[in-house]
Amino acid sequence: MHIKIGKKKIEVEVANTFWKRLKGFLFVLEPIQTGLCFPHCRSIHTYLMCQPIDVVMTDKDYTILYLYPKLKSEKIIFPKRKVYYSFELPVGCCEKLKVGDKLTVLENEKKEPDK
């Protein structure tokens, strides 16, 4: 999956397994260039993260409900009402977004096999 913010297209991996959700961006030392999407996630923490992230929380229709730019390590976002998806993104992604906007989500297109 990808999300489009302005002219920038960011690759986002869906954290749909226990291990992906557990690990997230913990202990990642290299600069974060991609994002993570956590379905059915109303709260997050940034303990044991080595760098700040932008957090975008949306409803099922990808309407932005909450923005947390440059969220540093050792922070907790307590459960928020009506949130369905939580996106952890590289720093700077929240600059062009505002609450109430609809996040542009591009599902991966399946390529047709060559005949």
C-alpha positions as CSV (number, residue, x, y, z in Angstrom):
1,M,0.0,0.0,0.0
2,H,1.1,3.6,-0.6
3,I,-0.2,6.9,0.7
4,K,0.1,10.1,-1.3
5,I,0.8,13.4,0.6
6,G,1.1,16.3,-1.8
7,K,3.3,15.1,-4.6
8,K,5.1,12.6,-2.4
9,K,4.2,8.9,-2.5
10,I,5.2,6.9,0.6
11,E,5.3,3.2,0.8
12,V,3.4,1.8,3.8
13,E,3.5,-1.7,5.1
14,V,0.4,-3.0,6.9
15,A,1.2,-4.4,10.3
16,N,-1.3,-7.3,10.3
17,T,0.6,-9.9,12.2
18,F,1.5,-10.1,15.9
19,W,5.2,-9.7,15.3
20,K,4.9,-6.8,12.8
21,R,2.7,-5.0,15.3
22,L,5.0,-5.7,18.2
23,K,8.2,-4.6,16.4
24,G,6.9,-1.6,14.5
25,F,9.9,0.9,14.3
26,L,11.5,-0.3,17.6
27,F,15.3,-0.2,17.5
28,V,15.4,1.1,13.9
29,L,18.6,3.1,13.6
30,E,18.7,4.1,9.9
31,P,16.4,7.0,8.9
32,I,12.8,6.0,8.4
33,Q,11.7,6.3,4.8
34,T,8.6,4.2,4.8
35,G,5.5,4.0,6.9
36,L,3.5,1.4,8.9
37,C,-0.3,1.1,9.1
38,F,-1.8,-0.5,12.2
39,P,-5.5,-1.5,11.5
40,H,-7.8,-1.7,14.6
41,C,-5.3,0.5,16.6
42,R,-6.5,3.3,18.7
43,S,-3.3,4.0,20.7
44,I,0.4,3.7,20.3
45,H,3.6,4.2,22.2
46,T,7.1,5.2,21.2
47,Y,9.2,3.5,23.9
48,L,12.5,2.0,22.6
49,M,12.3,4.0,19.4
50,C,15.5,5.6,18.2
51,Q,14.1,8.5,16.3
52,P,10.9,10.6,16.1
53,I,8.0,9.8,13.8
54,D,4.8,11.4,12.5
55,V,1.6,9.7,13.6
56,V,-1.7,10.0,11.7
57,M,-4.8,8.5,13.1
58,T,-7.8,8.0,10.9
59,D,-11.3,6.4,10.8
60,K,-12.3,3.5,8.5
61,D,-12.7,5.9,5.6
62,Y,-9.2,7.4,6.1
63,T,-10.5,10.7,7.3
64,I,-7.8,12.2,9.5
65,L,-8.9,12.5,13.2
66,Y,-5.6,13.2,14.9
67,L,-2.1,14.3,13.9
68,Y,1.0,14.0,16.0
69,P,4.0,15.5,14.2
70,K,7.6,14.7,15.4
71,L,6.5,12.4,18.2
72,K,9.6,11.6,20.2
73,S,10.6,8.5,22.0
74,E,9.1,7.6,25.4
75,K,5.6,9.0,24.5
76,I,2.2,7.4,24.7
77,I,-0.9,8.2,22.8
78,F,-3.8,7.0,24.8
79,P,-6.8,5.4,23.1
80,K,-8.8,7.8,20.9
81,R,-12.5,7.4,20.0
82,K,-13.5,6.6,16.5
83,V,-9.9,5.8,15.4
84,Y,-9.5,2.7,13.2
85,Y,-6.1,3.1,11.5
86,S,-2.9,4.4,13.0
87,F,-0.1,5.3,10.6
88,E,3.5,5.7,11.7
89,L,5.3,7.8,9.1
90,P,8.6,9.5,8.5
91,V,9.0,13.0,10.1
92,G,7.7,15.7,7.9
93,C,4.6,13.9,6.5
94,C,2.2,15.8,8.8
95,E,3.2,19.2,7.5
96,K,0.8,19.1,4.5
97,L,-2.0,17.4,6.4
98,K,-4.8,18.7,8.7
99,V,-7.5,17.2,10.7
100,G,-10.6,16.5,8.6
101,D,-8.6,15.8,5.4
102,K,-9.0,12.5,3.7
103,L,-5.7,10.5,3.5
104,T,-5.1,9.3,-0.1
105,V,-4.4,5.6,0.2
106,L,-3.3,3.7,-3.0
107,E,-3.7,0.0,-2.7
108,N,-1.0,-2.1,-4.4
109,E,-2.1,-3.0,-7.9
110,K,-1.7,-6.5,-9.0
111,K,0.4,-6.9,-12.2
112,E,-0.9,-9.0,-15.0
113,P,1.4,-11.9,-15.7
114,D,3.2,-11.7,-19.1
115,K,1.9,-14.1,-21.7
